[in-house]
Amino acid sequence: MKKKLLVDVDCGVDDAQAIMLALAAPGVELLGITCVHGNTTVENVCRNVLRVLQVCDKLEVPVFKGADRPILGNRLNAGHFHGKDGLGDAPDPNAPGLDRLQEESAVSAMIRIVNENQGESKISQVSLVATAPLTNLALAVRMDPSLPSKLKGLYIMGGNTESRGNTSVCGEFNFTADPEAAFIVLNDYQCPTYLACWEFTCRNKLSWDFCDAWLAQKSHKAQFMAKIFRYSIEASKTERFEKEVIAGPGLISCDSYAMAAAVDDSFVLESDQLPVSVELVGTHTRGMMIVDTMGLLNKTHKAFIIKKGDMEKFKKMMMAALK
């Protein structure tokens, strides 16, 4: 049976890489893509997703527009890394128009698609992959509190395990861009939850030599990726970025790790199962993920924090994404 995935993105370059990885994976059905604010505006996110689907010849996958801002506070963006438009500001005169978006909102689509794929036995069929600020997921669980119980699994790129920030002193981008949403999701989604956190992605980066070979493949997809990724590759070599990362230089396709875990269970080789939450009020720690090693939060639900992945499998998935 095909793995059914629903994907929530703020389509920057690494979201594009993750979407392409899922579309290339055998035995995976992408039921829809919901869009949210984050790396860029939600309108740009929608455009970017359509561009990715077009280059993969998969425009039949439905795309839904979601929240354009966090639950509280001001919008963040990652223009310094992904370009103002989220895909490296690379012109694309043949980009599909926003008239291709579904009229239904992302949050109602999320609830509907999960409910429609329950199966007669009421066994969860759909895994949700979230590679963006978690606003849409938080709104969805408030609209339908039974939603998490109908998910096979939840795979999140976000949060941090050692209080290392890449956006604020102690905050990773996706959680810091909407801390309230991250808090709601980590506390209200009681389904099996897998976290690809910032430090894990840093420690499992790919070499620049791999990146060169990956982009040198003779395909439209590789040409597209080389064009949209140029801006981020330059940004990866700046002093600011070198302060953000740990474990040396290389290609970090953050969102692709969460997608790889959703696509292939055997990608995750080692994980810690612990209760997690999010700090909401600290001056320097708002948005920081809390890992409750002592069990003081008295939470029954524990998330799987990915510690080690099968990097040979990951490289194959990444190569296949651009074939």
C-alpha positions in Angstrom: 0.0 0.0 0.0 1.2 3.5 -0.8 2.3 5.8 2.0 -0.1 8.7 2.0 1.6 12.1 2.9 0.1 15.5 3.5 2.8 18.2 3.5 2.8 21.7 5.1 5.5 24.0 3.8 6.8 27.6 3.8 8.5 26.8 0.5 12.1 28.0 0.6 14.8 26.1 -1.2 15.0 23.2 1.4 11.2 22.8 1.3 11.5 22.5 -2.5 14.2 19.9 -2.1 11.9 18.0 0.4 8.9 18.1 -1.9 11.0 16.9 -4.8 12.3 14.0 -2.6 8.8 12.9 -1.8 7.6 13.2 -5.4 10.5 11.0 -6.6 10.1 8.3 -3.8 8.5 5.1 -4.9 5.4 4.0 -3.0 4.5 7.5 -1.8 1.2 9.4 -2.6 1.3 13.1 -2.0 -2.3 13.9 -1.1 -1.9 17.7 -1.0 0.4 20.6 -0.1 -0.7 23.2 2.4 1.2 26.6 2.4 2.0 28.9 5.3 4.0 32.0 6.1 7.6 31.5 7.0 10.6 31.8 4.7 8.7 34.3 2.7 5.1 35.5 2.3 2.3 32.9 2.0 1.6 34.2 -1.6 5.2 33.5 -2.6 5.1 30.2 -0.8 2.1 29.2 -3.0 3.8 30.4 -6.1 7.0 28.5 -5.2 5.1 25.2 -4.6 3.5 25.5 -8.0 6.9 26.1 -9.6 8.3 23.0 -7.9 5.3 20.9 -9.0 5.6 22.2 -12.6 9.2 21.2 -12.9 8.4 17.8 -11.5 5.4 17.5 -13.9 3.0 17.0 -10.9 0.7 20.0 -11.1 -2.2 17.7 -10.4 -1.2 17.7 -6.7 -3.6 20.1 -5.0 -2.1 23.2 -3.3 -3.9 25.2 -0.6 -3.2 28.6 0.9 -3.0 28.9 4.7 -2.1 31.3 7.4 -0.3 34.5 6.4 1.0 35.3 9.9 1.7 33.7 13.2 -1.0 33.3 15.9 0.7 36.2 17.9 3.4 38.7 17.1 5.0 39.8 13.9 6.0 37.8 10.9 9.6 36.6 10.5 11.1 35.8 7.1 14.4 34.1 6.0 15.1 36.3 3.0 18.7 36.6 3.9 19.1 32.9 3.2 16.4 31.9 0.7 16.1 35.2 -1.2 13.1 37.6 -0.9 10.9 35.3 -2.9 12.0 32.1 -1.0 13.6 30.5 -4.1 16.8 32.5 -4.5 15.1 35.4 -6.5 15.7 33.4 -9.7 13.4 34.7 -12.4 10.8 32.1 -13.8 8.8 33.7 -16.6 6.9 30.4 -17.1 5.8 30.0 -13.4 2.2 28.8 -13.0 -0.3 31.5 -11.8 -2.0 31.5 -8.4 -5.3 30.7 -10.2 -4.1 27.1 -9.9 -4.6 27.2 -6.1 -7.5 25.4 -4.6 -10.3 27.6 -3.3 -10.5 25.7 0.0 -8.3 27.0 2.8 -5.3 25.0 4.0 -6.7 24.3 7.5 -10.0 23.0 6.3 -8.3 20.9 3.5 -6.0 19.4 6.1 -8.9 18.3 8.3 -10.9 17.0 5.3 -8.1 15.1 3.6 -7.1 13.3 6.9 -10.8 12.4 7.5 -11.3 11.2 4.0 -8.4 8.8 4.3 -9.4 7.1 7.5 -10.3 3.9 5.7 -13.2 1.6 6.6 -11.3 0.2 9.6 -10.8 3.7 11.0 -7.0 3.0 11.0 -4.9 6.1 10.5 -3.6 6.3 6.9 -2.1 9.7 6.5 1.2 11.1 7.8 1.6 14.8 8.1 5.0 16.3 7.3 5.5 19.9 8.6 8.6 21.8 7.4 7.5 25.3 8.3 6.1 27.4 11.2 3.3 25.3 12.7 0.5 27.9 12.4 -1.7 25.8 10.1 -1.4 22.7 12.3 -2.2 24.6 15.4 -5.3 26.1 13.8 -6.4 22.7 12.5 -6.3 21.0 15.9 -8.3 23.9 17.4 -10.9 23.4 14.7 -10.9 19.6 15.0 -9.4 18.3 18.3 -9.8 14.7 17.0 -7.4 15.4 14.1 -4.1 14.1 15.7 -5.7 10.8 16.6 -6.4 10.2 12.9 -2.8 10.6 11.9 -0.4 7.7 11.3 2.5 10.0 12.2 3.6 13.6 12.4 7.1 14.5 11.1 8.4 18.0 11.9 11.5 19.9 10.9 11.9 22.3 13.7 13.0 23.0 17.2 16.4 22.6 18.9 17.8 20.3 21.5 20.8 22.2 22.8 19.3 25.8 22.9 21.3 26.7 19.8 19.6 29.4 17.9 19.7 30.2 14.2 17.1 33.0 14.4 17.2 34.3 17.9 19.8 33.5 20.6 18.1 30.3 21.6 15.5 29.8 18.9 15.3 27.7 15.7 13.4 29.5 12.8 10.3 27.4 12.4 9.5 27.4 16.1 10.5 31.0 16.7 8.4 32.2 13.7 5.3 31.0 15.7 6.1 29.8 19.2 2.4 29.6 20.3 1.7 27.3 17.3 4.7 25.1 18.1 3.5 24.9 21.8 0.0 23.9 20.7 1.3 21.2 18.2 3.8 19.7 20.6 1.2 19.5 23.4 -2.0 18.6 21.5 -0.8 16.2 18.8 -0.6 12.9 20.7 0.1 10.9 17.6 3.6 9.4 16.9 5.8 12.5 16.4 9.2 12.6 14.9 11.4 15.7 15.2 14.3 16.6 12.9 15.8 19.4 15.0 18.3 22.0 14.0 21.4 20.4 15.6 20.6 17.0 14.1 20.4 18.6 10.6 23.7 20.4 11.2 25.5 17.2 12.2 24.2 15.3 9.2 25.1 17.8 6.5 26.2 16.7 3.0 29.6 17.6 1.6 29.9 20.4 -1.0 31.4 17.7 -3.3 28.1 15.8 -3.0 26.2 19.0 -3.7 28.2 19.6 -6.9 27.5 16.0 -8.2 23.9 16.3 -7.1 23.4 19.5 -9.1 25.4 18.3 -12.1 22.8 15.6 -13.0 21.5 16.0 -16.6 17.9 16.9 -15.9 15.4 19.8 -15.8 15.0 19.3 -12.1 18.8 19.6 -11.5 19.0 22.7 -13.6 16.0 24.2 -11.7 17.6 23.4 -8.4 21.0 24.8 -9.4 19.2 28.1 -10.4 17.2 28.5 -7.2 19.9 27.2 -4.8 22.7 29.5 -6.0 21.7 32.3 -3.5 21.6 30.0 -0.5 24.9 28.3 -1.4 26.5 31.8 -1.3 24.7 32.6 2.0 26.0 29.2 3.5 29.5 30.4 3.1 29.1 33.7 4.9 30.4 34.4 8.4 26.9 34.9 9.8 25.8 31.4 8.7 29.0 29.8 9.9 28.1 31.1 13.4 24.7 29.5 13.1 25.8 26.0 12.2 27.8 23.3 14.1 30.0 20.5 12.8 31.7 22.3 9.9 30.7 23.4 6.4 28.4 21.6 4.0 24.9 21.4 2.5 22.1 21.3 5.1 18.8 20.5 3.4 16.9 20.9 6.8 13.4 19.9 5.6 14.5 16.9 3.6 15.5 15.0 6.8 11.9 15.1 8.1 10.6 14.1 4.7 13.1 11.3 4.4 11.9 9.9 7.8 8.3 10.1 6.6 9.1 8.4 3.2 11.2 5.6 4.6 10.9 4.4 8.2 14.3 2.8 8.0 16.0 6.2 7.6 15.9 6.8 11.4 18.6 4.7 13.0 18.6 6.2 16.5 16.2 8.5 18.4 15.5 9.7 21.9 11.9 9.4 23.1 11.2 12.3 25.4 8.5 14.8 26.4 8.9 18.1 24.6 7.4 21.6 24.7 8.2 25.2 23.8 9.2 28.2 25.9 6.8 31.1 25.3 8.0 34.0 27.6 11.7 34.1 28.0 13.5 37.3 26.8 16.1 35.3 24.9 14.5 31.8 24.9 11.0 32.4 23.4 10.5 29.7 20.8 13.2 27.4 22.2 12.3 23.8 22.4 12.2 22.3 25.9 13.4 18.7 26.2 12.1 17.3 29.5 14.8 14.7 30.4 13.7 14.8 34.1 10.0 14.2 33.4 9.1 17.3 35.4 6.4 18.4 32.9 4.3 15.3 33.8 3.5 14.7 30.1 2.5 11.2 28.9 3.2 11.9 25.3 6.8 11.6 24.2 8.2 12.6 20.8 10.9 10.8 18.9 13.9 13.2 18.6 15.9 11.9 15.7 19.6 11.4 16.7 21.0 9.4 13.8 19.9 8.8 10.2 21.0 6.5 7.4 23.0 9.0 5.4 23.7 6.6 2.5 19.9 6.1 2.1 19.5 9.9 2.4 22.0 10.6 -0.4 20.2 8.1 -2.7 16.9 9.9 -2.0 18.4 13.3 -2.6 20.0 12.1 -5.9 16.7 10.5 -7.0 14.8 13.8 -6.3 16.7 15.5 -9.2 16.9 12.6 -11.6 
